[in-house]
Amino acid sequence: MSVATALVIENDPTADLRRLGEWLTEAGLSLTVLRPHLGDELPAELDGYLALVVLGGDQSAYPGAAGEPAAPWFPALEGLLRKAVRHRVPTLGVCLGGQLLATAHGGLVERSTSGPEIGPGLVGKRDAADTDPLFKWVPLLPDVIQWHRDEITELPLKAVLLAASGRYPHQAFRLGDRAWGLQFHIECDAAMIEQWVAADRATVDELGFDPDAVVYASAEVLPDVEEVWQPFAARFAALALGTLPDADIPAPGTGRTLPLLGQ
């Protein structure tokens, strides 16, 4: 494997890397994509990988009624997420991936009582984002794409809340000094949104939305999403590569900072 390789876990074929993959490779990371939904086995360790990215999916992060995981590989994936935080491997979880990062560390994910959230929206940065090595350059109200029914109702004990919204208070968080969970999507392109609208027409109808309007509104905001989150992805890649400039990493639970590895 390349010395600059990130491990990417694709949980669902409809939630692949898309633009996020382009942004990460443009920033210097090569990507190894594992698709456990097609039978790929997850590694037991993250040795040799510079980063871990866990993508979204239609599954729930919490067990089913009989106590079984929503996907058979989720226990192993949560184990990898715990090891990533423990060993300070830069980690990014997107939507379901962010929820799994939370549940792997004692957080709680449930079906949201606020109902589904889909399409373009805004989230608001919290004060802690001002000192976060990735979020401090994100604008106060960044554009995002939403598509979820579940939500993180309790963050892990030592998580730092970085972004919130009125209906969903846990939109982004950091665990340790280099693991981030996002409730929203940053990777979408218009074709992905069209696919989601077609596959999840029941949710669109439940909300009383016009399917074409959801696609159009989402496509209209994608340039703004890219303007914010492409640099965010580049900073994540730089963190993994040890080249993030002028950004010491805050030590969890303290006012001190820890220098980046490799600097």
C-alpha positions as CSV (number, residue, x, y, z in Angstrom):
1,M,0.0,0.0,0.0
2,S,1.1,3.6,-0.6
3,V,2.7,5.4,2.3
4,A,0.0,8.1,1.9
5,T,-3.0,5.8,1.9
6,A,-6.3,6.5,3.7
7,L,-8.7,3.6,4.4
8,V,-12.2,4.3,3.3
9,I,-15.2,2.2,4.4
10,E,-18.2,2.3,2.1
11,N,-21.2,1.0,3.9
12,D,-23.8,1.4,1.1
13,P,-23.3,1.5,-2.7
14,T,-25.5,4.6,-2.9
15,A,-23.3,6.5,-0.5
16,D,-19.8,6.4,-2.1
17,L,-17.0,8.9,-1.9
18,R,-18.0,11.1,-4.9
19,R,-16.6,14.6,-4.6
20,L,-14.9,13.9,-1.2
21,G,-12.8,11.2,-2.9
22,E,-11.7,13.7,-5.5
23,W,-10.8,16.3,-2.9
24,L,-8.8,13.9,-0.8
25,T,-6.8,12.6,-3.8
26,E,-6.2,16.1,-5.1
27,A,-4.8,16.9,-1.6
28,G,-2.3,14.0,-1.9
29,L,-3.9,11.0,-0.3
30,S,-4.4,7.7,-2.1
31,L,-7.5,5.8,-1.1
32,T,-8.1,2.2,-0.4
33,V,-11.9,1.6,-0.5
34,L,-13.3,-1.4,1.2
35,R,-16.9,-2.4,0.5
36,P,-18.1,-4.8,3.3
37,H,-21.6,-4.7,1.7
38,L,-20.0,-6.6,-1.1
39,G,-18.1,-9.0,1.1
40,D,-14.8,-7.1,1.7
41,E,-13.3,-8.0,5.0
42,L,-12.3,-5.2,7.4
43,P,-8.7,-5.2,8.7
44,A,-8.2,-5.9,12.4
45,E,-5.7,-3.0,12.6
46,L,-5.0,0.3,10.9
47,D,-1.3,-0.3,10.6
48,G,0.1,1.5,7.5
49,Y,-2.9,3.7,7.0
50,L,-2.6,7.5,7.5
51,A,-6.4,8.1,7.9
52,L,-9.8,6.4,8.2
53,V,-12.9,7.6,6.4
54,V,-16.3,6.0,7.2
55,L,-19.1,6.9,4.8
56,G,-22.9,6.9,5.2
57,G,-25.6,4.4,4.4
58,D,-29.2,3.5,4.7
59,Q,-28.6,1.4,7.8
60,S,-29.0,2.5,11.4
61,A,-26.1,2.8,13.8
62,Y,-28.1,1.1,16.6
63,P,-29.1,-2.6,16.8
64,G,-32.4,-4.0,15.6
65,A,-35.3,-5.2,17.8
66,A,-33.6,-8.6,18.3
67,G,-30.3,-6.9,19.3
68,E,-28.5,-7.7,16.1
69,P,-26.4,-5.1,14.4
70,A,-27.9,-3.3,11.4
71,A,-25.1,-4.6,9.3
72,P,-22.9,-7.6,10.2
73,W,-19.7,-5.7,9.9
74,F,-20.7,-2.9,12.2
75,P,-19.1,-4.4,15.4
76,A,-15.7,-4.7,13.6
77,L,-16.1,-1.2,12.2
78,E,-16.8,0.2,15.6
79,G,-13.7,-1.6,16.8
80,L,-11.6,0.1,14.1
81,L,-13.1,3.5,15.1
82,R,-12.1,3.0,18.7
83,K,-8.6,2.0,17.6
84,A,-8.4,5.0,15.3
85,V,-9.2,7.4,18.2
86,R,-6.9,5.6,20.6
87,H,-3.9,5.6,18.3
88,R,-4.6,9.2,16.9
89,V,-5.3,8.1,13.3
90,P,-7.0,11.0,11.6
91,T,-10.6,9.9,11.2
92,L,-13.7,11.3,9.4
93,G,-17.2,9.9,9.8
94,V,-19.9,11.1,7.4
95,C,-23.6,10.8,8.4
96,L,-23.9,7.1,9.4
97,G,-20.1,7.1,9.7
98,G,-20.3,9.9,12.2
99,Q,-23.1,8.1,14.1
100,L,-21.0,5.0,14.3
101,L,-18.1,7.0,15.6
102,A,-20.4,8.2,18.4
103,T,-21.8,4.8,19.2
104,A,-18.4,3.2,19.2
105,H,-17.4,5.6,22.0
106,G,-20.5,5.4,24.2
107,G,-22.7,7.9,22.4
108,L,-26.4,7.2,21.7
109,V,-28.1,7.2,18.3
110,E,-31.9,6.9,18.0
111,R,-34.7,7.5,15.5
112,S,-35.2,11.2,15.6
113,T,-38.3,12.6,17.1
114,S,-37.9,15.7,14.9
115,G,-38.5,13.6,11.8
116,P,-36.4,13.2,8.7
117,E,-34.1,15.9,7.4
118,I,-33.3,16.0,3.7
119,G,-31.9,18.4,1.2
120,P,-29.8,21.5,1.5
121,G,-29.5,23.3,4.8
122,L,-27.3,25.3,7.1
123,V,-25.6,24.3,10.4
124,G,-24.2,26.7,12.9
125,K,-20.7,26.5,14.4
126,R,-20.3,26.4,18.1
127,D,-17.7,28.3,20.1
128,A,-15.4,25.2,20.3
129,A,-15.0,25.2,16.6
130,D,-12.9,28.4,16.8
131,T,-9.9,26.4,18.1
132,D,-10.5,23.2,16.1
133,P,-7.8,22.5,13.5
134,L,-10.3,21.8,10.7
135,F,-13.5,23.7,11.7
136,K,-11.9,27.0,12.6
137,W,-11.7,28.0,8.9
138,V,-15.3,26.9,8.2
139,P,-17.7,29.9,8.0
140,L,-20.3,30.5,10.8
141,L,-23.2,29.0,8.9
142,P,-21.9,26.6,6.3
143,D,-24.0,25.0,3.6
144,V,-24.5,21.2,3.8
145,I,-26.7,18.5,2.4
146,Q,-28.8,16.5,4.8
147,W,-30.3,13.0,4.4
148,H,-31.1,11.2,7.7
149,R,-33.9,9.9,9.9
150,D,-31.7,9.0,12.9
151,E,-29.7,11.4,15.0
152,I,-27.1,11.4,17.7
153,T,-29.1,12.1,20.8
154,E,-26.1,11.8,23.2
155,L,-22.5,12.6,22.3
156,P,-19.7,10.4,23.8
157,L,-18.6,11.7,27.2
158,K,-15.4,13.5,26.0
159,A,-16.7,14.6,22.6
160,V,-16.4,18.3,21.6
161,L,-19.5,19.7,19.9
162,L,-18.5,21.8,16.8
163,A,-21.8,22.4,15.0
164,A,-25.5,22.3,15.7
165,S,-28.9,23.2,14.3
166,G,-32.2,24.0,15.8
167,R,-33.8,20.6,15.3
168,Y,-30.7,18.4,15.5
169,P,-28.3,19.7,18.2
170,H,-25.4,17.4,17.3
171,Q,-24.4,18.1,13.7
172,A,-20.6,17.8,14.1
173,F,-18.2,16.8,16.8
174,R,-14.6,15.9,17.5
175,L,-13.3,13.0,19.6
176,G,-9.8,13.1,20.9
177,D,-7.6,15.4,18.9
178,R,-8.1,14.1,15.3
179,A,-11.4,12.3,14.8
180,W,-14.5,14.1,13.4
181,G,-18.1,13.0,13.0
182,L,-20.5,14.9,10.7
183,Q,-24.2,14.3,10.7
184,F,-24.5,15.9,7.3
185,H,-23.2,15.1,3.9
186,I,-20.4,17.0,2.1
187,E,-19.6,14.4,-0.6
188,C,-22.8,14.5,-2.7
189,D,-23.0,15.5,-6.4
190,A,-26.3,16.1,-8.2
191,A,-26.5,12.5,-9.6
192,M,-26.2,11.1,-6.0
193,I,-29.1,13.3,-4.8
194,E,-31.2,12.3,-7.8
195,Q,-30.6,8.7,-6.9
196,W,-31.5,9.3,-3.2
197,V,-34.7,11.1,-4.2
198,A,-35.8,8.2,-6.4
199,A,-34.9,5.6,-3.8
200,D,-36.4,7.4,-0.9
201,R,-39.5,8.8,-2.5
202,A,-41.6,7.9,0.6
203,T,-39.6,10.3,2.8
204,V,-39.9,13.0,0.2
205,D,-43.6,12.6,0.1
206,E,-43.8,12.3,3.9
207,L,-42.3,15.8,4.2
208,G,-44.6,17.2,1.4
209,F,-41.6,18.1,-0.8
210,D,-41.7,18.1,-4.6
211,P,-39.0,15.6,-5.7
212,D,-37.8,17.8,-8.6
213,A,-37.5,20.7,-6.2
214,V,-35.3,18.8,-3.8
215,V,-33.0,17.8,-6.6
216,Y,-32.9,21.4,-8.0
217,A,-32.4,23.1,-4.6
218,S,-29.6,20.6,-3.7
219,A,-27.9,21.1,-7.0
220,E,-28.1,24.9,-6.7
221,V,-26.2,24.8,-3.3
222,L,-23.5,22.3,-4.4
223,P,-21.0,25.1,-5.4
224,D,-21.4,26.6,-2.0
225,V,-20.9,23.2,-0.3
226,E,-17.7,22.7,-2.4
227,E,-16.4,26.2,-1.5
228,V,-16.6,25.3,2.2
229,W,-15.9,21.6,2.4
230,Q,-13.3,21.1,-0.3
231,P,-10.8,23.1,1.8
232,F,-12.0,21.2,4.9
233,A,-11.2,17.9,3.1
234,A,-7.8,19.3,2.0
235,R,-7.0,20.2,5.6
236,F,-8.0,16.7,6.8
237,A,-5.6,15.3,4.2
238,A,-2.9,17.6,5.3
239,L,-3.4,16.5,8.9
240,A,-3.0,12.9,7.8
241,L,0.1,13.7,5.8
242,G,1.6,15.7,8.6
243,T,1.7,18.9,6.6
244,L,-1.2,21.0,8.1
245,P,0.4,24.4,8.6
246,D,0.0,26.7,11.6
247,A,-2.4,24.4,13.4
248,D,-1.5,22.8,16.7
249,I,-4.0,20.1,17.9
250,P,-5.9,20.9,21.1
251,A,-5.3,18.3,23.8
252,P,-8.8,16.9,24.7
253,G,-10.2,18.4,27.9
254,T,-7.3,20.9,28.4
255,G,-6.3,24.3,27.3
256,R,-3.0,23.0,26.1
257,T,-2.0,22.0,22.6
258,L,-0.1,19.1,21.2
259,P,2.1,19.6,18.1
260,L,1.2,17.7,15.0
261,L,3.1,14.5,14.5
262,G,5.7,14.9,11.8
263,Q,6.2,18.6,12.5
